[in-house]
Each structure stands twice: as C-alpha cells, then as structure tokens.
C-alpha cells in the first residue's frame, strides 16, 4: 500500500520532481502551492492521475491546518519544499519568504503533529551565509548578515531549523532537516536569476555571459534527480539533525561559464559585472554525514546533467 504524502511547494522546480518520483512509486501525493514562484505546467502531466491532488493554497495562511485536516483522514509524510529560492524572488517577495519559513513552517509542523506524520523540512546551504569554514559541515554555525538583502531567505530557513528542533525536543516529532546546496535541472525558470538558467539562457542565445565580480567565487552543483533521491533517503532515515545534500564537485563561476560555452558550442563572450552584496565567496558541502547515515552521494556527472538541462531550455525557448 502506498503512503499519503503532502508536498508543499510541489509545483516548484524541486518539488515537482519529487512529486513525480513519489507518484511513480505508487504513493498518493497532495501538492500544495500558491504559485508565487511555482508553475502549474510543472505538474500538468500529473493532473489526470488518481494518485495526485493539487491544492492551490498558501501554507502560511491561518486556515491551512483545518482545511487539510478536513480533506484527508490520514497523512503519512509531509515534505516542506515551499519557499521562493532565488535572489530575484527575495527582492520581489521578501515578506512572503519570511512568512513561509516561519508561519508556513509552523503550520506544516502542526499538521504533522496532528497526523502523527513524519516531516522533512527543506533548509538550505544559505544558513551558512558567506562561510568562513570550507567545506561546510553540518556543525558549522555560519556567517550570516541578519539584515542584508539575502536575510529574508537566510533567516527564514534558520528559523525553520530552530522551530523544527523545538518540535523534536518538545513533542518528539519525527522531523528531518535537509540543507540543500545548489541544485539544477529541467523546470528551472529561465528568469529566476540563479546561475544555471542565467548562463544556460545566455549561452544558448550566443549572448554575453555575465559573471559578477572576478568569477573566482565557487558553487557546487547537484542534479535534481540526485537531490530527490537524497531527500527520500533522509525522510526514511532516523536522522533528526540537519544533513547536507549537494554535490561536492566545486567549480568557480569562471570555470563554470567556460564549461557551458564549450558544452553548448556557444559563441558567447564572458563579461564581468559588479558583485552583489553578501554574495557568498565559496560554497561546497561536506557530505560525509549523508554518505555514512543515508548511503547517499550524487551519481549524475556535471556533463550529463548540463546536457539534460540544456535540452530542456532549448525546448522552453
């Protein structure tokens, strides 16, 4: 028998891929999304399935718990993937970003508590801020500007981790916390401001690839199918402390741009713009805990993942 699983933010980039996999495994999935940054096109192919429900709602709303409790008699698992997750979104929706990481997180934790369900909270590598430790281990407390332009996202996720830990200690709730590092793949929005769609769109159109600063800042990119596998392994585990999920293959922005140009046979040139405030200089996960406790590590190579993503963006154009 499959489980009844709620995916909050299920019409988003990562959330929709998670919905796909859960439905394929025979589970009944309820996707909750208010479509601020999600897109119904990401889940259109699931709409006809008897294993899939879509609920257009804001997880931060005061009536969410009662509405879901009135709809489903039981729920086994909840994935909280709901939040804007790119710098463009932070500028446009700073209050909403803070609300979903606080009120939204509490609503979903209360829902899990009422059902006796497991819940996975999607946190982020942004809780480490501009890290002074490299690579970043889960024990590192971070270096975050609490009032900077990125703080609405960083602090909402840090609060989410704090309230989740309080529910574990006070109620014994089975909470899993995933610190997600840069993830890429099909269904990313071309205009979402993150480096992969930016570089990919520019390279496919032979436009200048814009790098902020000197391009020596680094990121580590994980393909979305690997991440979904990690999320599901974490949900099934007994680990109730944060776990890094990401690919430790670290690349500078300059190397990344040159790789994209080469992979796509693009005529793009690289141009440099001013570095935005609070942009992290280095980012690479230490995934020792995920390897040891979950038996997880990424399998999709950079070249494989980028070509799959490029095919998606070509069709999207």
Secondary structure as the mmCIF struct_conf table of DSSP 4:
data_model
#
loop_
_struct_conf.conf_type_id
_struct_conf.id
_struct_conf.beg_label_comp_id
_struct_conf.beg_label_asym_id
_struct_conf.beg_label_seq_id
_struct_conf.end_label_comp_id
_struct_conf.end_label_asym_id
_struct_conf.end_label_seq_id
HELX_LH_PP_P HELX_LH_PP_P1 UNK A 2 UNK A 3
STRN STRN1 UNK A 4 UNK A 8
TURN_TY1_P TURN_TY1_P1 UNK A 9 UNK A 11
BEND BEND1 UNK A 12 UNK A 12
HELX_RH_AL_P HELX_RH_AL_P1 UNK A 13 UNK A 24
TURN_TY1_P TURN_TY1_P2 UNK A 25 UNK A 26
STRN STRN2 UNK A 28 UNK A 33
BEND BEND2 UNK A 36 UNK A 37
HELX_RH_3T_P HELX_RH_3T_P1 UNK A 40 UNK A 42
TURN_TY1_P TURN_TY1_P3 UNK A 43 UNK A 43
HELX_RH_3T_P HELX_RH_3T_P2 UNK A 44 UNK A 46
TURN_TY1_P TURN_TY1_P4 UNK A 47 UNK A 48
TURN_TY1_P TURN_TY1_P5 UNK A 50 UNK A 51
STRN STRN3 UNK A 52 UNK A 56
TURN_TY1_P TURN_TY1_P6 UNK A 59 UNK A 60
BEND BEND3 UNK A 61 UNK A 61
TURN_TY1_P TURN_TY1_P7 UNK A 62 UNK A 63
HELX_RH_AL_P HELX_RH_AL_P2 UNK A 64 UNK A 71
BEND BEND4 UNK A 73 UNK A 73
STRN STRN4 UNK A 77 UNK A 80
BEND BEND5 UNK A 83 UNK A 83
BEND BEND6 UNK A 86 UNK A 86
HELX_RH_AL_P HELX_RH_AL_P3 UNK A 87 UNK A 92
HELX_RH_AL_P HELX_RH_AL_P4 UNK A 94 UNK A 115
TURN_TY1_P TURN_TY1_P8 UNK A 116 UNK A 116
STRN STRN5 UNK A 118 UNK A 124
HELX_RH_3T_P HELX_RH_3T_P3 UNK A 125 UNK A 128
STRN STRN6 UNK A 129 UNK A 129
BEND BEND7 UNK A 130 UNK A 130
BEND BEND8 UNK A 132 UNK A 135
STRN STRN7 UNK A 136 UNK A 136
HELX_LH_PP_P HELX_LH_PP_P2 UNK A 137 UNK A 137
TURN_TY1_P TURN_TY1_P9 UNK A 138 UNK A 139
STRN STRN8 UNK A 143 UNK A 143
TURN_TY1_P TURN_TY1_P10 UNK A 146 UNK A 147
BEND BEND9 UNK A 148 UNK A 148
TURN_TY1_P TURN_TY1_P11 UNK A 149 UNK A 150
HELX_RH_AL_P HELX_RH_AL_P5 UNK A 151 UNK A 171
STRN STRN9 UNK A 175 UNK A 180
STRN STRN10 UNK A 183 UNK A 184
TURN_TY1_P TURN_TY1_P12 UNK A 186 UNK A 187
TURN_TY1_P TURN_TY1_P13 UNK A 190 UNK A 191
BEND BEND10 UNK A 192 UNK A 192
HELX_RH_AL_P HELX_RH_AL_P6 UNK A 195 UNK A 204
TURN_TY1_P TURN_TY1_P14 UNK A 205 UNK A 206
HELX_LH_PP_P HELX_LH_PP_P3 UNK A 207 UNK A 208
STRN STRN11 UNK A 209 UNK A 212
TURN_TY1_P TURN_TY1_P15 UNK A 213 UNK A 214
BEND BEND11 UNK A 215 UNK A 215
STRN STRN12 UNK A 218 UNK A 220
STRN STRN13 UNK A 222 UNK A 223
HELX_RH_AL_P HELX_RH_AL_P7 UNK A 224 UNK A 236
BEND BEND12 UNK A 237 UNK A 237
BEND BEND13 UNK A 241 UNK A 241
STRN STRN14 UNK A 243 UNK A 245
BEND BEND14 UNK A 246 UNK A 246
STRN STRN15 UNK A 250 UNK A 252
HELX_RH_AL_P HELX_RH_AL_P8 UNK A 253 UNK A 264
TURN_TY1_P TURN_TY1_P16 UNK A 265 UNK A 265
STRN STRN16 UNK A 270 UNK A 273
HELX_LH_PP_P HELX_LH_PP_P4 UNK A 274 UNK A 276
TURN_TY1_P TURN_TY1_P17 UNK A 277 UNK A 278
BEND BEND15 UNK A 281 UNK A 281
STRN STRN17 UNK A 285 UNK A 285
HELX_RH_AL_P HELX_RH_AL_P9 UNK A 288 UNK A 294
BEND BEND16 UNK A 300 UNK A 300
HELX_RH_AL_P HELX_RH_AL_P10 UNK A 302 UNK A 316
#
